[in-house]
Amino acid sequence: MAEANDEVKVEKKSSPITKIILFGVPAFIVQLILVYFITANILMNKVNSSAGAGHGEEVTEEESGDGEEGSDAEAGQFIYSINEIVVNPANTNGRVLLMASLAFDMRNESSRTKLESKDFLVKDMIISVLSGKNTRFLNDISQRDSLKNEISHKIEGFLPDVKINKVYFSQFILQ
């Protein structure tokens, strides 16, 4: 009978792997969840509030600089769109493609017609801006507004008579 008791004691002894599975894995999962919530709630709010403040000031300057109250009423009235621009982002050696479709909300009809008449130049500017960005930048959704602003400023710099209210992406596929 003594032999039977010894065998039972050996079976009750737990291995280090069992302790790791029972205690280590749940502790690791709890840490991951805490890091996710801290990042999502605290850090992203700080990033969004600082980026949102800078973007809001730019829009206010553009609207107040023209002194036109009618520009808000005209939003969406004069749209110029460019469909399916395909580029290779920077440092991808042709292995990654970006397909984007854009639309420009213009302040008046004359701006829209000027932009349409320079269609190839506008497409070239957009391609140069998009192909100059790496995939990390293009994947970052928080960078889309700065990308839109860069495209808008480049076009307005080249065509000073053209006034763009806003740039929209109707398609943005990175593969």
Secondary structure, 3 states (H helix, E strand, C coil): CHHHHHHHHHHHCCCHHHHHHHHHHHHHHHHHHHHHHHHHHHHHHHHHHHHHHHHHHHHHHHHHHHCCCHHHHCCCCEEEEEEEEEECCECCCCCCCEEEEEEEEECCHHHHHHHHHCHHHHHHHHHHHHHCCEHHHHHCHHHHHHHHHHHHHHHHHHCCCCCEEEEEEEEEEEC
